[in-house]
Amino acid sequence: MSALKADPARTSSLAQSISDWPKSSASYFKGIQDKVKTLVDSGQLGPFANAYWGHPAYKLPPEANLMAVAHYLEALDWQRDVIKIQALLGAKNPHAQTYLVGGMSIPVDPNSQAALNAGSIAFISGLEKKALEFVQKVYIPDLLAVASFYKEWANYGGGVGNFLAYGEFPNDNESNSANLWLQRGIIKNKDLSKVHPVDHTKIMEYVTHSWYEYKEGDAKAKHPWEGETNFKYTGPKPPYEFLDTNKKYSWLKAPRYEDMPMEVGPLARMLVAYASGHKRVKEVVDSVLKKLGVGPEALFSTLGRVAARGIETLVTAEMLPVWLDQLAANMKKGDYRIHNGDRWEPSSWPKEAKGYGFHEAPRGALGHWVFIKDGKIANYQCVVPSTWNGSPRDAKGQKGPYEASLIGTPVADPNKPVEILRTVHSFDPCMACAVHVVDATGKEVTKIRIV
């Protein structure tokens, strides 16, 4: 809203001082300001109607807010271009057809107009160049500019201090964990001097404080191969005043690694890559820290979590042309494979087997475990990123990353908990939910509905 008070000329000067992005003239920002005024005058603010205007936690001056609004609108167009790549390869967006062999909706064949061909490669190449330019000239400069107003947030949102990344993007034709572009590993207690290997057998799930039950009792954790999903809601029935966190209070299980809660996501990936000696990640992380004038300890925070998402976007956008060139080179030499067919024939499968698969989803480490008996799936369990981050307490009372990250967060106005939302949003939760804020006695203070 404060963008309406901005001087477009000063906004232009600000934008040009941090980037050479072409859309930075005073007349351009005046046009954006007029659009915002039209929206405000209409009285139909949509999702912005209940925002906490005037909250003391908002620190950006009007000119910075006008620039941010302009770039937000541009980002919507940018996103539309980027997802064309996914739509082309996976048939649609969101929910691309990744269940197809190879995760692609079309074959690779340079001689077919109905397949991925030279024209498709050229089209994708153009989209990738636009994507990288926007990240370099808008996203990263904006991220640094905004972060400079909120350096105190390097002291909040630290969470559990343990980080898990399964790694992603093989550097060869095999999913070799030792040769991944983003490394696999675990960091314990914020110690970047050592990256521990990942052993999936050390992953367990508790339901002590979850609305599920295990046949052998809820005090002991289970590995996903032996996992159970037996619903048992024991919470209060609406209307109620508060949840009793000493009992069961969540529909999420509590995954743990070596009995420790783990944070997953962009921050975990960047920390593991940084500590593993990933050259480009280390260059960008060190550059960001230097520009903000903060030390490595700032990474373990709300500020660090938001910065990590931008850093990962930049280094990944830089790699897109490299990977596309590799695909084009394969096509040129007649290699059109989109999957490994060694185990394609069902008759070759064992009648009884156990398997697991790792993947880095945007929100973090995603694992699938399957147990096959008599040639059929007897048990299938997933441990997804938002379960790691949003997990309730376990049998030892250990908090999950969301809960732990909020400890010590200052809240200026409990009726407008911007500070709480700021940290929770830094995890990018994937949950359809209603968020409640209660006071120390359990009385509901406010409710923020997310739709």
Summary of the structure (lengths in Angstrom):
residues: 451
radius of gyration: 24.0
end to end distance: 21.7
largest distance: 71.9
contacts: 1304
relative contact order: 0.12
helix: 43%
strand: 15%
